[in-house]
Amino acid sequence: DVIECGAILVLCEGFHAVRAIRAFFPDKQVLADVRIAEAGSKIARLAFEAGADLVSCVAGASMSTIHQVCQVADQVELADEWFDAERARAWRQAGVEHVIVKRSRDREASGDLSWKSEDMDRIDELAAMGFTVTITGGVSPADLPAFAGRAVGIVIAGRAIVAAEDPARAAAELRATLEEVWP
């Protein structure tokens, strides 16, 4: 399991949120979704000092920033909104291990709750490059069968749990669906 401290949570609460999650879940991996765009080593170091195991960078960050993050990080996730295969290869060569394929909040707000064939192709392409691929963006148990047979390493489903009437039941349903789709 990976517990995400989402971008909005970290923006509202700062690294206190990461520290609190680390204190409550000392044996789980924690992703600080801080979407680093510059000052890579500084922001990554602050996140790791707060207890994060992974940090995220925006895909548009310069390669200099990506290298800085990789110098202080064990694991880095890159959000791929501005996907370019050559750039992804450069990330991999720089030491990036994880990438995020996401359905953006803006896309959801416009009423598009689908996962497109381009998303699926991107997952396959990034996995073939050696990345662990994360999917996120309003992911629910009902979405997961669409990813069967794809090399998805991490699923982030925060809202499906947090917004549920019974979060514990929602988390259990998510876990059961994950085990059905990726036995």
Solvent accessible surface area in square Angstrom, and as a share of the most:
residue,aa,sasa,rsa
1,D,99,0.51
2,V,40,0.23
3,I,41,0.21
4,E,52,0.23
5,C,0,0.00
6,G,21,0.20
7,A,15,0.11
8,I,96,0.49
9,L,73,0.36
10,V,16,0.09
11,L,150,0.75
12,C,97,0.58
13,E,96,0.43
14,G,27,0.26
15,F,41,0.17
16,H,132,0.59
17,A,10,0.08
18,V,0,0.00
19,R,121,0.44
20,A,45,0.35
21,I,38,0.19
22,R,51,0.19
23,A,79,0.61
24,F,155,0.65
25,F,88,0.37
26,P,90,0.56
27,D,139,0.72
28,K,76,0.32
29,Q,62,0.27
30,V,0,0.00
31,L,1,0.00
32,A,0,0.00
33,D,8,0.04
34,V,30,0.17
35,R,96,0.35
36,I,2,0.01
37,A,55,0.43
38,E,126,0.57
39,A,52,0.41
40,G,0,0.00
41,S,30,0.19
42,K,125,0.53
43,I,51,0.26
44,A,0,0.00
45,R,114,0.42
46,L,72,0.36
47,A,0,0.00
48,F,47,0.19
49,E,124,0.55
50,A,5,0.04
51,G,16,0.15
52,A,8,0.06
53,D,49,0.25
54,L,1,0.00
55,V,0,0.00
56,S,0,0.00
57,C,0,0.00
58,V,34,0.20
59,A,1,0.00
60,G,34,0.33
61,A,3,0.02
62,S,58,0.37
63,M,51,0.23
64,S,69,0.44
65,T,8,0.05
66,I,0,0.00
67,H,85,0.38
68,Q,63,0.28
69,V,0,0.00
70,C,26,0.16
71,Q,149,0.66
72,V,45,0.26
73,A,17,0.13
74,D,124,0.64
75,Q,40,0.18
76,V,2,0.01
77,E,1,0.00
78,L,0,0.00
79,A,3,0.02
80,D,2,0.01
81,E,80,0.36
82,W,164,0.57
83,F,48,0.20
84,D,68,0.35
85,A,26,0.20
86,E,119,0.53
87,R,66,0.24
88,A,0,0.00
89,R,101,0.37
90,A,32,0.25
91,W,0,0.00
92,R,84,0.31
93,Q,160,0.71
94,A,17,0.13
95,G,39,0.37
96,V,0,0.00
97,E,66,0.30
98,H,15,0.07
99,V,0,0.00
100,I,7,0.03
101,V,1,0.00
102,K,36,0.15
103,R,6,0.02
104,S,33,0.21
105,R,126,0.46
106,D,117,0.60
107,R,56,0.20
108,E,30,0.13
109,A,92,0.71
110,S,92,0.60
111,G,58,0.56
112,D,36,0.19
113,L,113,0.56
114,S,49,0.32
115,W,32,0.11
116,K,75,0.32
117,S,76,0.49
118,E,102,0.46
119,D,8,0.04
120,M,18,0.08
121,D,89,0.46
122,R,59,0.21
123,I,0,0.00
124,D,59,0.31
125,E,64,0.29
126,L,0,0.00
127,A,25,0.20
128,A,92,0.71
129,M,38,0.17
130,G,42,0.41
131,F,10,0.04
132,T,49,0.29
133,V,0,0.00
134,T,0,0.00
135,I,0,0.00
136,T,22,0.13
137,G,5,0.05
138,G,26,0.25
139,V,1,0.00
140,S,35,0.22
141,P,22,0.14
142,A,91,0.70
143,D,28,0.14
144,L,0,0.00
145,P,79,0.50
146,A,61,0.47
147,F,0,0.00
148,A,58,0.45
149,G,83,0.80
150,R,66,0.24
151,A,64,0.50
152,V,18,0.10
153,G,51,0.49
154,I,23,0.12
155,V,28,0.16
156,I,14,0.07
157,A,8,0.06
158,G,35,0.33
159,R,88,0.32
160,A,29,0.23
161,I,48,0.24
162,V,120,0.69
163,A,87,0.67
164,A,31,0.24
165,E,182,0.82
166,D,61,0.31
167,P,62,0.39
168,A,79,0.61
169,R,171,0.63
170,A,18,0.14
171,A,39,0.30
172,A,61,0.47
173,E,97,0.43
174,L,17,0.08
175,R,103,0.38
176,A,48,0.37
177,T,18,0.11
178,L,36,0.18
179,E,100,0.45
180,E,133,0.60
181,V,20,0.11
182,W,67,0.24
183,P,154,0.97
